[in-house]
Amino acid sequence: MKAVAVRPGVPNSVHMVDAPPPKLSDVPNGKGVLVKVLKVGVDATDREINEAKYGAAPKGVDYLIIGHEVFGIVQEVGANVRRVKVGEYVTCTVRRPGGSIYDLIGTNDMTSEETYYERGINLRPGYMTEYFVDEEEYMVPMPAGLKHLHVLAEPMSCAAKAISQAFEAQRRLKVWRPQRAYVMGVGQIGLLSTLILRLRGIETYALARSPAPTPNSKIVEALGATYVSTRETSLTDLAKKVGKADLIIEATGNSAAAFQAMEVLGNNGALVWVSVTGGSASTTVPTDKINLEWVLGNKLLLGSVNGNREHFEIGIRNLAQGELTFPGVIEQILTTPVRGLDNYQEMMRLLCEGKHLKVYVEVAEG
């Protein structure tokens, strides 16, 4: 069976492997689901794994099948599967449980263990292949009416979790109704976060470096948000002009920007970091000023990484509502298809160019 993999720790090692075909019996107790892969999304995580910045192979093999954003169709189910059916479209969660109490109650994304297991990222094979089998627990049905949005389900789950977690944590304030939000970065997670915030009726400013118009800025504006080029208006100047943010979603992939965001959060505000930075960059920040303002202002910083099944379900509902509210806009995020697993070198080349909003591989028809 064809699969696209890397050799963790070896830069630029992406290659094709002949992987063993999966079987329902790979999952015990009749809980297995066999899925035919239709499309797989790729992003900076896949590029950085190929650059050997992080990632580890599953036990017993020297390669890691990449790809953590999957859309497929169910081919076969085990005797005790109840939640999904043959012929149903599905996406699949990314993180798998370790041994902490958080893993045991189904919140694998909140594990307290240092070692984590993520399909296509760390110690578990990914979805860049023809078929896979997994446990029913990790399958998330996707309505046929949303199949044109396919691989956006996984990044949408990340955006949904980030915003949901902010509201959950802010229950400490008894009443928290954010009026103004900044979204830093207008990649896929930034744009999908913008969508969710606009569906909540929050005044939203989406920030990126490039001056408008760009494809990303047009999507921001079509969602009823305000696009801000940081080359034209600095983050500090924006805060002076419109006021500090009650909620910031930081999704630039730039650690300096993540820390800079701390300076423009309003009192009782929440800043959510969703960036994953695998490099070694460092920066200087006004620590005394930030420390003083954050303590006196009851400000909150939280990190958010991937999502569990609940976040996928929330995200899919947001996609459905977004289709009704902003028809035809979300699909514009899906910019760059690559036909077939054999074109994996082209896939990686497009990722490394950094010019494409969303690269995805069309594995099969369905």
N, C-alpha and C positions, 0 to 999 in steps of 0.2 A: 504494500500500500504506500502510495506517495505521501511524503511529508517534508516540510521545510524546517530545517533545524540549524542550530549553531553549536559550536564547541565552546562551552563557557570558559572564560579566561583566555580565549584565543581571539584577538581582534579580527574583524572582517572574515569570519569563518562560515557565513551563511551558506548552506548547501542543501541538496536534496538527499533524503535517506529513504530506504525501503523499510518501512516500519511494519511490525506484525499487525495484521488486521484485528480489530477489537471484537470481542464476543460478549454476549449478554452475561455469560457466566463469570466474566471478570468482576462483576459486582455480585456479592452474595445475597442470599435471602430473596431472590426474585425481584429485586429492586432496581435492576439495570434498565437503561434506556439506550438503544442504538440510534444514533443520529447521523444522517447524511449531511455533510457540510455543504452549504450553498455559498456562503460568503464569509470572509474573515477580514476584519478591519485591522489596520496596523497604525502605530503612532510612534512618538518619541521613545516610548519604553522599548519597543522592538529594536529601534535603531541603537539605543544605548546598550542593550543586551548584546547586539552584534558588535558593538565597540568594546565589549568586555568590561563595561563599567560595573555590572552586577549580573546576577543570574547564576543558577546552579542546575546541573543535570540531575534527573531522578536516579535513585540508587540502581546500580546494575548496568547503566549505559553511560557512554561518554558524550552524548549529545542531548540537547534540549530542543524539543519541538516548540517553536515560537507561536505567537498568536493567542491573544486573550479576549478578543472581541468576536464572538461567533454568532452566526445566524444559520439555522439548519432546519431540517424536516425529519420528524420521527419516523424511523423505519420499522422498529420492532421494540416491544416492551416486555419486561419480565412479568411473571405470574402475579406478583403482588404490587404492581404499579397501578396507582389510582388517579394520579393528578394529570397525567398527560396521555395522549392517545396517538396511535399510528396515523400519520398524515397531517399531524398538527405542527405548525411552525413553532420553533423554540429558540430562545437564547439560553445562555448558561452562565452561572456565576463563576468567579475567578478563584477565590480563596477557598482552601480546603482545611478541615479542622486539624488542630494539634491536640494537646491534652489539657489545656486550661479550662476553667469553668465556662469562660466565654465561648470557647469552641464547642463545648458539650451542649450548650443551649441554643446553638444555631447561629451565633453571632461571631462567625469565624473572622470577619473583618475587624473585630475588636480584640483579637487574641492578645494575651499578656505575655506570651512567650517570645523569646528573641528569635527563634527559628520559625519561619512562616512558610506555608505551602501555597503556591499560586500557579494555576495552570498557565503554561507558556512563559512564566517568569522565574519561578524558583521551585525546584525540586519536584515539579509535576509537569507532565507533557502538556503542550498547548493544543490549539485547535487548527493549526495550519496543516491540515491533512484531509483525507477524503471522507473518513468516518471516525467517530469516536463513541465510546460508551462511558456513561457516568451514572451516578445514582440519581434516582428520581428527585431527591431533595434539592438538587442543584439546578434542575430544569425550570425554566420560566416560560410558560406559553406566551406567544406573541400573536395578537389578532391578525388574521389574513389581510385586513384592511390597512395594516401598518407595515406590510412586508416590504414596501418600497423604502422604508427607513432602516430596515434590517440591522446593520452593525452599529447603529447609533444607540441601541438599547444599553450597551455596556457603559459608554461614556455618560449617557444620561443617568444611569444609576449612580455614578460618582457625583454628578451635579446634584441629584435629588438627595443623596445622603448628606452632602456638605451643608445644604440649606436646611434640611430636616434636623440635623444635629445642632445647628446654631439655634434654631427655635426651641429644641428640646433643652439645651443647656440654659437658655435664657428664661426658662421657667423660674429661675432663681429670683427674677425681678418681679414676679407676680403678674405684671402687665408689661408686655414688650410688643410694640407695634412699629417696626422699623419703617420709616418714611422714605429714606434715601439709601441707595446701595451703590457701591462701586464694584465692578467686575474687572479685575486686572488680567488682561490677556484675552484675546478673542479667537483662540483655537477652539476645538470642538467642545471642550468642557466649559470654557468661558461663554461660548455662544448658547449652549444648552442651559447654563446657569442663568444667563440673561433671560432666556425664555421663561424659566420657572419664576423668576422674580417679577417679570411683567405679568404673568398669569396671576400673581398675588397682588397686582396693582401697585407695586413699589416703583418709585421714581428711580430709574437705573441709568448709570453712566458706565459704559464699557470702554476700557482704555487699552490702547496699543500704540506702538511707535509710529507706524506708517500714517501719513496724512491721507484723508479721504479724497476721492472715493477709492475703495478697494472692494473686492468681493465680500470680505468680512464686514466692512463698515456698512455695506448695503443690507446685509442680513440684520445687523444690529438695528438699523433704522427701520427696517420692515417689521421688527418686533416691537416698535414703539419706544425704543431706548435711545439714548444719546451717545454717539460715538465721539471719543476724545483722542486725538493724537497727542502723545506725550512729547513729540518733537515740537509741537505748536503750543501746547498748554501743559505745564508741568503738573505733577500730582499735587504739589503744594499750592500752586496757583488755582487749580480746580477747587480745592477745599476752601480757599479764600473766597472764590467766586460763588459757589453754590452751597457751601457748608460742608462740614465733615460728615462722613458716612456713618450710618447706624449699623450697617452690615457691609463687610468687604469679603468678596470671594477672590482669593489670590491664586491665579492659574497661569502665570507667565512661564514657569519653568526657570525663572531667574531668581536666585536666592537674595540678591541685593534688593530687587523689587519687593520681595516678600517682607524684608525687614523695613523697607521704606514705607510700606503700607501701615506700619504701626504708628506712624506719625500723623496720619490723617483720619484716624478712627475717633468718632465722637464718644462722649461719656456714655456709659452703659452699653457701649457697642460691642459687636462680635466680629472678630477677624478669623476667617477660616483659610488655612493653608491647604491647598490640594496639589501644589507643585511637588514634583519629585526631581531632585537635583542630584545627579550621580557624579558630579565633578569634585573639584577641590578648591573652588573659588572662595575668597574671603572679602569682607568689606568692613568699613568703619561706620558705626552708628552712634548717635548721641545717647548713650546708655543712661546717663543721669536724668536727662529730660524725659526719656521714654518711661523709665522706672517711676518717676514722680507722677507723671500724667496718668499712667495706667493704674497705679495704686489709688490715687485720689479720684479717678474717673470710673472705677469699677469695670474696667475693660476686660474682655475675654479673648484669649487666643486658643484656637484648637486646631489640631491636625486631623485630616480626614483622608483615608485611603480605601479605595474600592468600596463595594457594597455587598450586602447579603441579599437573599431573595426578596425580602420586604422592600429594599431600596429599588431593586429591579422592577418590582410591581408598581411602586409609586412612580418611577420614571416612565414606565410604559403608559400609565394613566396621564402623565403630563404630556407625553408625545401625542396622545389621542386628543387631549384638550387643546394642545397647541395647533394641531391640524385644523380644528374647527375655528379657532380664534384667529390664526394667522395662516390661512390656507396657502400651500405651496412654498412656504418659506423654509421650513426645516429641511426639506429635501435638498436645498441649495448647499447645505454643508457637505454633502456627498459629492465631492468634486472629481475624484480621480480613480476610476476603476482600472484594474489590471486583470487581464484575462488568463486564468489558469495558473496552477501551482508551478508549472514549468518556467514561468516568467518571474521567478523569485528575485533574480538579479535586478530586473527592471523595477520591481517593487521596492527593493532596498535603495536603488539609485534615486527614485522619486522621494523616498523618505529623507535621504541625505541632502537633497536639494533644498528642502525646507520651504518650498514655494507653494505647496499644495495643502489645502485645508484638511481634506480627508482622503487618504489613500486606502483602498480596500481591494481584496482579491476576489474575483468571481470564480469560485472553485467549481461549481456545477449549476446546471439549470434546475429550477424547481419552483 
